[in-house]
Amino acid sequence: MKYIYRKEAGYWIFFNKLKIKITNKRRNALAGYMFISIWLIGFIVLAAYPLIRSLIFSFQKVTISGAQGILTVGVGFNNYLTIFTQDLEFLRMIQEFVFEMILYVPIILTIAMIIAMMLNQKIKLRGFFRAIYFLPVVIASGPVINELLNQGAGSVPIIEDLGMLEVLSGFLPMVIARPLSSLFSEMIMILWFSGVQIVLFLAGLQKLSKEIYEAAEIDGASPWEKFWKITLPSLKSIIFVSAIYTIVMLATFSNNEIITYIQSSGVMFSSDKGYGYASTLAWIYFIVIVVLLVITALVLGNKREKKEKR
């Protein structure tokens, strides 16, 4: 105790001079803030300031002049009104993005869970197969994935040859037909997007006790019943985290159609629209993503834990 008192005496003297009463709880909190202070400074300088700046730009018309620099003129909500009344291309892409999330997220999670359950079995070269399924996550950077897509590595040629989009558009609205067509033609990309989710599900499966399954077998439970009664409820938190990660990953992917549209020369570098209009598009897209995340949290959130806390 004497050693601890002497070691911490400097802290006590420092806070006594500032007339601040320091407790163990505050001291531990202060140590935690000191550890994350570098990240906080980086976030404020590199992320928070640009976000606030772009929000201000969304209510302005921004032009860049070589002599005068950045010129801004306040336009209020004019950019937002223009998007919802005239920019039909962006609204179409937003609708397709929402339908893609509804289709892609459950399919990616289902495929990831099935592969994780297969890799959790006692098979030969299990470590090799785990590395193979996670390898796309390591190499799927922006330039690499763009080059692979340009070479046709992310699609199934036979499905494109069948004209799936033309077939689906014959009896479905184009807003629904286009995401369905891309779903069938980009099955390889779905597998590429499943690497992290496979690792998450695999970690959750390895934490499950074998004694529970043995007790279920003694009671006469079938493999299907064990999956629905034991495996799936135990992975509920993993499913929630994987769903959130999948939505954010698909929404911020470098080849995303909406991001490409916002950064295009006809929008961001246009004399009529410019940075202010592009910032407005980005904030509307951000709000759509937040709404999807909130809906996912409400659907997949653990209601029992919330009730117990209450």
Backbone hydrogen bonds, N-H to C=O, Kabsch-Sander energy under -0.5 kcal/mol:
donor,donor_aa,acceptor,acceptor_aa,energy
5,Y,1,M,-2.5
6,R,2,K,-2.6
7,K,3,Y,-2.4
8,E,4,I,-2.1
9,A,5,Y,-0.6
9,A,6,R,-0.5
12,W,8,E,-1.9
13,I,9,A,-2.6
14,F,10,G,-2.1
15,F,11,Y,-2.3
16,N,12,W,-2.3
17,K,13,I,-1.8
18,L,14,F,-1.2
19,K,16,N,-0.7
20,I,15,F,-3.0
22,I,20,I,-0.6
27,R,23,T,-2.7
28,N,24,N,-2.3
29,A,25,K,-2.0
30,L,26,R,-2.7
31,A,27,R,-2.1
32,G,28,N,-2.0
33,Y,29,A,-2.4
34,M,30,L,-2.0
35,F,31,A,-1.6
36,I,32,G,-1.7
37,S,33,Y,-0.6
40,L,36,I,-2.5
41,I,37,S,-2.6
42,G,38,I,-2.3
43,F,39,W,-2.8
44,I,40,L,-2.6
45,V,41,I,-2.4
46,L,42,G,-2.8
47,A,43,F,-2.0
48,A,43,F,-3.4
49,Y,44,I,-1.8
51,L,47,A,-2.1
52,I,48,A,-2.4
53,R,49,Y,-2.5
54,S,50,P,-2.6
55,L,51,L,-2.1
56,I,52,I,-2.0
57,F,53,R,-2.3
58,S,54,S,-1.6
59,F,56,I,-1.3
60,Q,57,F,-2.1
61,K,73,V,-2.9
62,V,60,Q,-0.6
63,T,71,L,-2.7
65,S,63,T,-0.6
65,S,69,G,-3.6
69,G,65,S,-2.2
71,L,63,T,-3.5
71,L,69,G,-0.5
73,V,61,K,-1.5
75,V,59,F,-2.3
76,G,59,F,-1.2
78,N,75,V,-1.5
81,L,77,F,-2.4
82,T,78,N,-2.3
83,I,79,N,-1.9
84,F,80,Y,-2.0
85,T,81,L,-1.1
86,Q,82,T,-2.6
87,D,82,T,-1.3
87,D,83,I,-0.5
88,L,86,Q,-2.0
91,L,87,D,-1.6
92,R,88,L,-2.2
93,M,89,E,-1.9
94,I,90,F,-2.2
95,Q,91,L,-2.1
96,E,92,R,-2.3
97,F,93,M,-2.2
98,V,94,I,-2.1
99,F,95,Q,-2.1
100,E,96,E,-2.4
101,M,97,F,-2.2
102,I,98,V,-2.0
103,L,99,F,-1.8
104,Y,100,E,-3.9
105,V,101,M,-1.6
107,I,103,L,-1.3
108,I,104,Y,-3.2
109,L,105,V,-2.4
110,T,106,P,-2.4
111,I,107,I,-2.7
112,A,108,I,-2.5
113,M,109,L,-2.3
114,I,110,T,-2.3
115,I,111,I,-2.5
116,A,112,A,-2.4
117,M,113,M,-2.2
118,M,114,I,-1.8
119,L,115,I,-2.6
120,N,116,A,-1.1
121,Q,118,M,-1.2
123,I,121,Q,-1.5
126,R,123,I,-0.9
129,F,125,L,-2.1
130,R,126,R,-1.9
131,A,127,G,-2.0
132,I,128,F,-2.0
133,Y,129,F,-2.1
134,F,130,R,-1.5
135,L,131,A,-1.3
137,V,134,F,-0.9
138,V,134,F,-0.9
138,V,135,L,-0.9
139,I,135,L,-1.7
140,A,136,P,-1.5
141,S,139,I,-1.9
145,I,141,S,-2.8
146,N,142,G,-2.2
147,E,143,P,-2.0
148,L,144,V,-2.2
149,L,145,I,-2.3
150,N,146,N,-2.2
151,Q,147,E,-1.4
152,G,149,L,-1.3
153,A,148,L,-2.8
155,S,152,G,-0.8
156,V,185,S,-1.7
159,I,156,V,-0.8
160,E,156,V,-1.5
161,D,157,P,-2.3
162,L,158,I,-1.2
163,G,160,E,-1.0
164,M,159,I,-1.0
167,V,163,G,-1.9
168,L,164,M,-2.6
169,S,165,L,-2.4
170,G,166,E,-0.6
170,G,167,V,-0.7
171,F,168,L,-1.2
172,L,168,L,-1.4
176,I,173,P,-1.0
177,A,173,P,-3.0
178,R,174,M,-2.2
180,L,176,I,-1.7
181,S,177,A,-2.4
182,S,178,R,-2.4
183,L,179,P,-1.8
184,F,180,L,-1.8
185,S,181,S,-2.2
186,E,182,S,-1.6
187,M,184,F,-0.7
189,M,154,G,-0.8
190,I,186,E,-1.5
191,L,187,M,-1.6
192,W,188,I,-1.7
193,F,189,M,-1.8
194,S,191,L,-1.2
195,G,192,W,-0.7
198,I,194,S,-2.2
199,V,195,G,-1.7
200,L,196,V,-2.2
201,F,197,Q,-2.7
202,L,198,I,-2.5
203,A,199,V,-2.2
204,G,200,L,-2.1
205,L,201,F,-2.5
206,Q,202,L,-1.9
207,K,203,A,-0.8
208,L,205,L,-0.9
212,I,209,S,-0.6
213,Y,209,S,-0.8
214,E,210,K,-2.3
215,A,211,E,-2.4
216,A,212,I,-2.0
217,E,213,Y,-2.3
218,I,214,E,-2.0
219,D,215,A,-1.6
220,G,217,E,-1.3
221,A,216,A,-2.7
226,K,222,S,-2.5
227,F,223,P,-1.9
228,W,224,W,-2.0
229,K,225,E,-2.6
230,I,226,K,-2.0
231,T,226,K,-2.1
232,L,227,F,-3.1
234,S,230,I,-1.7
235,L,231,T,-1.4
236,K,233,P,-1.1
239,I,235,L,-2.7
240,F,236,K,-2.0
241,V,237,S,-2.2
242,S,238,I,-2.6
243,A,239,I,-2.3
244,I,240,F,-2.2
245,Y,241,V,-2.5
246,T,242,S,-2.5
247,I,243,A,-2.3
248,V,244,I,-2.2
249,M,245,Y,-2.6
250,L,246,T,-2.7
251,A,247,I,-2.1
252,T,248,V,-1.7
253,F,250,L,-0.5
256,N,253,F,-2.0
260,T,256,N,-2.2
261,Y,257,E,-2.0
262,I,258,I,-2.5
263,Q,259,I,-2.1
264,S,261,Y,-0.9
267,V,264,S,-1.4
268,M,264,S,-1.7
269,F,264,S,-0.8
270,S,267,V,-0.9
274,G,267,V,-1.5
277,Y,273,K,-0.9
278,A,274,G,-2.1
279,S,275,Y,-2.5
280,T,276,G,-1.8
281,L,277,Y,-2.2
282,A,278,A,-2.3
283,W,279,S,-2.2
284,I,280,T,-2.2
285,Y,281,L,-2.3
286,F,282,A,-2.2
287,I,283,W,-2.2
288,V,284,I,-2.1
289,I,285,Y,-2.0
290,V,286,F,-2.4
291,V,287,I,-2.4
292,L,288,V,-2.1
293,L,289,I,-2.3
294,V,290,V,-2.5
295,I,291,V,-2.5
296,T,292,L,-2.3
297,A,293,L,-2.4
298,L,294,V,-2.2
299,V,295,I,-2.2
300,L,296,T,-3.0
301,G,297,A,-1.5
303,K,301,G,-1.0
306,K,302,N,-1.3
307,K,303,K,-2.2
308,E,304,R,-2.3
309,K,305,E,-2.1
310,R,306,K,-1.7
